[in-house]
Amino acid sequence: MILPKMNKFLLIISLCFLTQCYTEPFFELTVKVVDQEINGVSDVDVKILVQDIENGEPIEDSIIALEGTTNSAGESSFSFDNKAFVTVQVCLGASGEGQYLCKDGAVYLEENKNKEFTLMLEEMGDNKNCEYCFED
């Protein structure tokens, strides 16, 4: 009589334990923008776009198109629902006409890790490498 009750109790406890083991995976990215002296740069525009693996170009009108601005430590954080290979573009308007500091790079997001990605701003001047800084 006590054995059937004990079996039911153990079954219920087992089910409760098994259902609490699963946790939803997370994909996080922290972008740090630094200057030539490795100091964090604040108020830098950060854009995150999905990158095409075949040609390395950002995919226009993709479902992931995030934007942010770096804080006083030069960092900006983003969260994603799925694994992705993304392009990070950073822009900072500099004194002088047409002068921008910018940099871009690609990073692969890993499951259950806050991926940290550091980019050093470079002066591009009239160079076409900063074209994405002029886009709306």
C-alpha positions as a printed Julia matrix, in Angstrom:
136×3 Matrix{Float64}:
  0.0    0.0     0.0
  2.8    2.41    0.71
  4.85   1.2    -2.27
  2.37   2.44   -4.96
  2.19   5.85   -3.26
  5.98   6.0    -3.09
  6.24   5.18   -6.83
  3.81   8.0    -7.72
  5.72  10.42   -5.52
  9.05   9.5    -7.14
  7.52   9.83  -10.61
  6.21  13.31   -9.85
  9.54  14.43   -8.36
 11.42  13.04  -11.39
  9.16  14.87  -13.84
  9.58  18.13  -11.95
 13.35  17.73  -11.97
 13.52  16.91  -15.68
 11.34  19.84  -16.77
 13.49  22.35  -14.87
 16.77  21.24  -16.47
 16.13  22.92  -19.84
 17.09  26.57  -20.15
 16.53  28.71  -23.22
 19.88  29.45  -24.94
 21.01  33.06  -25.25
 23.23  34.82  -27.76
 24.77  38.09  -26.6
 27.31  40.44  -28.11
 29.2   43.27  -26.44
 30.96  45.6   -28.87
 33.83  47.66  -27.45
 35.14  50.59  -29.46
 38.63  51.87  -28.66
 40.95  54.6   -29.94
 44.63  54.28  -30.88
 45.6   54.33  -27.17
 43.15  51.46  -26.39
 40.83  53.81  -24.46
 37.08  53.24  -24.74
 35.32  55.8   -26.97
 31.82  56.97  -26.04
 28.96  58.11  -28.31
 30.04  55.95  -31.27
 27.25  54.7   -33.55
 27.19  50.89  -33.75
 25.27  48.94  -36.41
 24.75  45.17  -36.43
 23.78  43.46  -39.73
 23.58  39.83  -40.81
 26.49  38.91  -43.06
 26.3   36.65  -46.11
 28.77  33.82  -45.53
 29.47  33.36  -49.24
 30.52  36.9   -50.19
 31.06  38.57  -46.78
 28.64  41.41  -47.54
 25.85  42.52  -45.17
 22.43  41.22  -46.22
 20.14  44.17  -46.94
 16.68  44.13  -45.32
 17.56  41.19  -43.07
 15.56  40.53  -39.94
 18.56  41.48  -37.79
 19.44  45.14  -38.17
 20.26  46.57  -34.76
 21.7   49.94  -33.84
 23.13  51.37  -30.66
 25.54  53.88  -29.2
 28.54  53.18  -26.99
 28.42  54.16  -23.33
 31.13  56.03  -21.38
 33.28  52.87  -21.31
 33.04  52.53  -25.1
 30.71  49.51  -24.96
 27.36  48.67  -26.5
 25.48  45.42  -25.83
 23.06  43.45  -28.02
 20.94  40.31  -27.53
 19.84  37.86  -30.22
 17.35  34.99  -30.39
 19.48  32.74  -32.6
 23.0   31.95  -33.66
 24.26  34.3   -36.39
 27.29  35.55  -38.32
 27.04  39.34  -38.12
 28.81  42.41  -39.42
 29.56  45.15  -36.89
 30.01  48.68  -38.25
 31.09  51.59  -36.03
 31.17  55.28  -37.01
 32.21  58.47  -35.25
 32.03  61.86  -36.96
 35.32  63.74  -36.56
 36.14  67.42  -36.73
 36.58  68.59  -40.31
 34.41  68.13  -43.37
 33.95  64.54  -44.48
 36.23  63.22  -41.76
 34.98  60.09  -40.05
 36.52  57.56  -37.76
 35.17  54.12  -38.52
 35.84  50.39  -38.51
 33.94  47.24  -39.31
 34.37  43.57  -38.7
 32.55  40.26  -38.54
 31.84  38.01  -35.58
 30.09  34.68  -35.06
 27.74  34.52  -32.06
 28.11  31.54  -29.75
 25.38  29.87  -27.72
 25.18  30.82  -24.02
 28.17  33.16  -24.21
 28.46  36.91  -24.13
 30.79  37.35  -27.11
 33.05  40.39  -26.68
 34.23  42.07  -29.88
 36.67  45.0   -29.91
 37.13  47.4   -32.82
 39.76  50.16  -33.03
 38.61  53.32  -34.8
 40.65  54.38  -37.81
 40.64  57.73  -39.58
 39.38  57.23  -43.1
 39.03  60.83  -44.34
 37.84  60.79  -47.94
 38.4   57.05  -48.28
 35.38  55.06  -49.47
 35.76  52.51  -46.65
 33.41  54.59  -44.5
 30.52  54.69  -46.98
 28.22  52.99  -44.46
 28.67  56.01  -42.15
 26.85  58.22  -44.66
 23.85  55.9   -45.16
 20.61  56.54  -43.31
